[in-house]
Amino acid sequence: MKLSTFCILFCLSAGLSQAAIYVWSGAAGNGIYGDSGNWTVDGTTNGYYPQSDRDHAIIGENAGTITWSTSQAYFGATSTVQIGSGSTLLCTTTIGDLNVNSFTLGGNSQLIFESSNALGLGRDFSLDFGTMTAKEHGTLTATDISGFWTNGKTVTFIGVLDTNSLSGSGTIELASIKSSQLGGNLNLDLSGLYIPYNAQIQADVTQVTENGVTKVLINYETVPEPATATLSLLGLGGLLLRRKRQ
């Protein structure tokens, strides 16, 4: 009897400790991250929303703006958060820490940190942009914050640039972060951003500070094909020779 009771308690404990995958349904119709009516687990609501280090949150495409604030308990306590293209996760708080291991930003999704008081980073985290193009890429914005307690944390950027989709020249802005940071400088690790070799494209990742805002940018430029460049030089040479004869 004691063994059976122990087994039951152990199984219940193990079940409660397992990670839950929450999928955003938006069924409550209010766009609030902390409303359990907006989330499903295995297709049904369970009275909870993502709120522990073992939970995973999935926000699909074109879900609109979802607000995550300290008016909701367990602000920022989630293992991973996926944000689909066309969706925005707005993290706004009176005061509180964000504790997330990683964000995945698909397509034209947005992750925004905004606060009239203070917002703190409770841990290092990664931003996974997946495969990016000039027109389809996620963005991080953290500029409208009175006190940004970065606490010396590191944000690791991960992603692959689709160079085959590029043409002309331009700039892809992946992040815009207020540089007046408290509790230690925010460290940006850009080594995880990969640009495959492409003979027709020159691209590089840069971190710049403009008007007090730190930005992570990918600059790219199309390189003329050798044949085109040769024809251009021949044309220029012919023009010069013609002028010389005249």
Salt bridges, closest charged atoms under 4 A:
ASP53 OD1 - ARG123 NH2 3.24
GLU173 OE1 - LYS215 NZ 3.85
GLU210 OE1 - LYS215 NZ 3.51
